[in-house]
Amino acid sequence: MGGCISVSVSCDQFVNQFSQWLCVRRSYIHSLPENLEALHKAMEVLKTKQDDVKRRVDREEFTGRLQRLSQVQVWLTNVASIEKRFNDMEVESLSSHGEFDVVTEVAMVVQVEEMPIQSIVVGQETMLERVWNSLMKDGFKIMGLYGMGGVGKTTLLTQINNKFSEIDGGFDIVMWVVVSKTPEIYRIQEDIAKRLGLSGEEWDKKTENKRAVDIHNVLRRKKFVLLLDDIWEKVNLESVGVPYPSRENGSIVAFTTRSRDVCGRMGVNDPMKVNCLEPEEAWDLFQKKVGENTLKIHPDIPELAKQVAEKCRGLPLALNVIGETMACKSTVQEWRHAIDVLTSSAIEFSGMEDEILPILKYSYDNLNMEHVKSCFLYCSLFPEDYEMKKEELVDYWICEGYIDVKDGKERAINEGYAIIGTLVRTCLLLEEGWKKAEVKMHDVVREMALWISSDLGKHKDQCIVRAGVGLHTVPEVKNWRAVRRMSLMKNELQKILGCPTCPELTTLLLQKNHKLVNISGEFFRFMPNLVVLDLSWSSSLIGLPKQISELVSLRYLDLSYTNIERLPVGLQELKKLIHLNLESMKRLESIAGVSKLLSLRTLRLQKSKKALDVNSAKELQLLEHLEVLTIDIFSSLVLEHLLCSQRLAKSIQYVELIEVEEESFKILTFPTMVNIRRIGIWKCGMKEIKIETRTSSCFSSLSKVVIGQCDGLKDLTWLLFAPNLTYLDVRFAEQLEDIISEEKAASFTDENANIIIPFQKLECLSLSDLPKLKSIYWTPLSFPRLSELAVQEHCPKLKKLPLNSKSGTADVELVVKYGENKWLEGVEWEDKATELRFLATCKPW
């Protein structure tokens, strides 16, 4: 068994001594009080010896390598039984034989080693309680805590470790291991072994597999807690020798990481995210770091200190370092200077480059592909706290060449969203907005990205970012030749002049300069490698210089929401242009010449002044590589030209039909349009909408439909072929009787000849001013994702809703909203259970 605990015991003398005591010591009965006292003292000595032996035996058996000798077990058993059977007659004898030669005196393994923790911890009380309650809830657990660098994950795990020392949870041992970047099994085993008392010369000679067996043999009989701090990839518990937590062993494994992906690979699908501190908590921590004495020196300092604290955006690492730095700043001028530095060039602030940014950089370094790193750094070009649309980011990345489009735009888009997902799960980006369609960077993470982009501050001219800082003129640049990226977006620029030589410049972001009226032609003369030019939302801009033709490498050009009236002739020379955005250009007179852009893959025209005519529609047919088209249509002839071209129909992503009312336009027949996402139909005269090819995939990407003031329509049964529809808004349609017609739907089936069930992904259904509408659907639907069914007003004949008590899901509350009390009172519910369920959650519109 690998070893024994030896012992010397003479238990065969018990019977002989007992006989002797009966014969020789009859006088005991005459001295009973004295003998009872002696018995009591002897029993105390015996029990002490028994406890010592048991404790020593348990200690040496703890590692699983040794087992007690039989004679030791016999002695312990005899102590217990003879104490009960022979009372005072055996006490003295047993005590004299409780001497052991081999059992050694070694300190027991401490159940919990309390960890040192920083003196000031603020804002983690609620999170600590949540984590602790979750750990204790099931009696066993593997838990992941994830969050960005410097957010306080290690501090939280340390508090959990120390909390185990405060309570008696029945755990045999609590182990702490710092894993860090590379999870070396051998080193993790070493740390665990030290806590289990396995380390030593013999242990050092063992292989990784043998070590795992030893660790497993100890822990399989224990109720343990293993805390793994700072893991960057999966730690294989089996390879380490750690039994997986189960209801049987009642053990716990908890870990911290910066990546949600790591949580998934560790088998944790519901990890807890450790977020930055709320503003009040952040201010509380910052005050404690700065110190009450400094804050009281001048009445203006507390308000200035709040501004400094706000720059940290709740990140404990930044609050601690910057708070400590400011603790000795006693003048108002020093505090104002700190705000200036943190606003204009935070990298130069004391402690930023050596204590804060390197810690955050580990997350960047752990991104395993260079193009993913490039995509991350690109996000730093936008202003602080700026919400970036995911769709626009992916377009930028494609045009910059970070994502290859050789296999088609759809595949490239999917890759772009996968990259965003990676950056979100590693806490380098934060999801924002409705349906999480946008992302933003934490301000301190953004500073880290800018630091990396400037080669860790060594070449600051490589990446010039002065976005959203109120500039009125283009900043001075020491070395234009070194500039690779420049972002001057969201400023107050009025004119852009000069003739800089920028052979390395690839990205120029100038959008959202609302006062910008003029860009010198000379400005674009020496930018031969410029790939991205964004001038969108510069509403005062009415023209572009012809020298734009010299941007021979340009692949992305965004002029949306400008007041440019005519596209420059030189635009036709941009042979590499693949993305052109002309949306919402309210003064644009013509798009003539666009057909010369033979590499064009994306063309956005929606909501521009120029209504597409037949000639323009014919021009679009010449764009052989076009994959994305957004457009408004005002003519049935233009519509016919577009829909008759299979390539153009397939490329349409967003379309609005507006005032198409020709007499000949009675039936609108849609071809298969697999890429279309949004359809709007306004004031059109068609009597019916049909589908050319009845397959469930013909509108597989369609998510939003808005129809208004189309008085000839009687039903919208064609929506059966939009399986991914999430939003439907129908209003002011005087003849509409059914959303889905039972009669028509009976003839429609999917590829397997099954009846098509509509609205399985619908999230919002809004109906208004439909005087003849009787039915949405003739039988109750499951509506697994529907959260809002709104009947706003003037739908008097809609008495029956396609709901029953099982409609909706537990995860999504389905709310019926109404505009008129009279309508709600007249609703005919499927049954009493349905009425009780939905009346309780009905809300007025």
Number of C-alpha atoms within 10 A of each C-alpha: 7 7 12 15 20 15 18 14 16 14 15 8 12 15 11 9 14 14 11 11 14 12 10 9 10 11 10 14 10 9 10 11 11 11 14 13 11 14 18 13 13 20 20 13 17 22 16 13 18 18 12 14 19 15 14 19 20 15 20 21 17 21 19 20 15 17 18 17 14 13 16 20 14 13 21 17 12 16 20 13 12 16 18 11 11 11 12 18 17 22 23 16 18 25 19 13 15 21 15 14 9 11 16 12 11 9 9 14 15 13 17 20 16 17 12 10 13 7 6 9 15 16 17 19 11 9 15 16 12 12 19 15 11 15 19 13 10 11 16 22 21 21 23 25 25 28 22 25 26 20 20 24 24 20 17 20 22 19 20 19 21 17 15 20 15 10 9 9 11 11 17 17 20 25 20 23 18 17 23 15 13 11 17 12 18 15 15 17 22 19 16 21 21 13 18 21 15 22 15 10 8 8 14 12 10 12 11 17 15 13 22 21 17 21 22 20 18 20 23 16 13 18 19 23 26 20 22 22 21 22 22 22 20 15 20 13 14 13 17 24 24 23 22 16 19 14 10 9 17 19 26 23 22 19 26 30 26 27 27 24 21 22 27 14 13 18 14 17 14 12 17 19 19 18 18 22 22 13 15 11 16 23 22 17 23 29 22 17 19 22 16 12 11 17 21 12 14 12 10 13 21 18 12 17 22 16 16 24 25 17 19 26 19 24 25 25 21 23 27 23 19 25 23 18 15 22 18 13 17 16 13 17 11 14 21 16 12 22 21 14 15 18 14 12 14 21 22 13 16 16 15 19 18 10 14 22 25 17 15 20 16 14 20 21 11 14 15 9 9 11 15 21 18 15 22 21 18 20 20 26 24 22 22 19 13 18 17 19 16 18 13 11 18 22 18 25 21 23 20 21 12 18 22 17 16 8 8 12 19 13 13 20 19 12 17 25 15 13 19 24 16 19 23 20 21 25 23 26 22 18 22 14 12 7 7 11 13 20 22 24 25 22 19 23 23 25 22 26 26 25 25 20 23 16 13 16 15 11 14 20 21 21 23 20 21 21 23 18 16 14 17 15 14 16 10 7 13 10 13 16 17 18 22 20 21 20 21 27 29 22 22 19 22 20 17 17 15 14 14 16 18 21 16 18 23 20 24 20 21 21 25 23 26 20 16 23 18 17 17 16 17 16 18 23 18 18 23 18 17 25 23 24 20 21 22 26 23 26 22 17 24 18 16 21 18 16 17 22 19 19 25 17 18 26 24 24 21 20 24 26 24 26 21 22 18 15 22 16 15 16 21 18 16 22 18 17 25 22 24 20 21 25 22 21 25 18 16 20 15 16 16 14 16 19 18 17 22 18 18 24 21 24 23 21 24 23 19 21 18 18 20 20 16 17 11 17 17 15 16 20 17 15 21 15 18 23 22 22 23 21 19 21 21 18 19 19 16 19 20 14 18 22 19 13 15 13 17 23 23 20 23 26 22 21 19 20 19 17 17 19 16 13 9 9 16 16 13 17 15 17 19 22 22 18 21 24 20 19 17 16 20 18 18 22 22 19 16 17 18 15 17 12 13 18 17 19 18 21 26 19 18 25 20 20 19 16 20 18 19 23 18 17 21 21 22 20 22 21 22 24 25 25 22 22 25 19 20 19 16 21 23 19 24 17 17 22 21 20 20 20 18 15 9 12 15 10 8 19 17 15 12 7 8 9 14 17 15 20 24 17 17 22 20 20 18 17 21 20 19 25 19 18 24 19 21 20 19 15 13 16 18 18 21 20 20 23 19 19 20 21 24 19 18 19 20 19 16 21 16 18 20 16 20 20 17 15 18 19 14 9 9 14 14 23 20 21 18 21 17 16 10 10 18 18 9 13 15 12 19 16 11 10 12 15 16 12 15 18 13 10 12 17 13 13 12
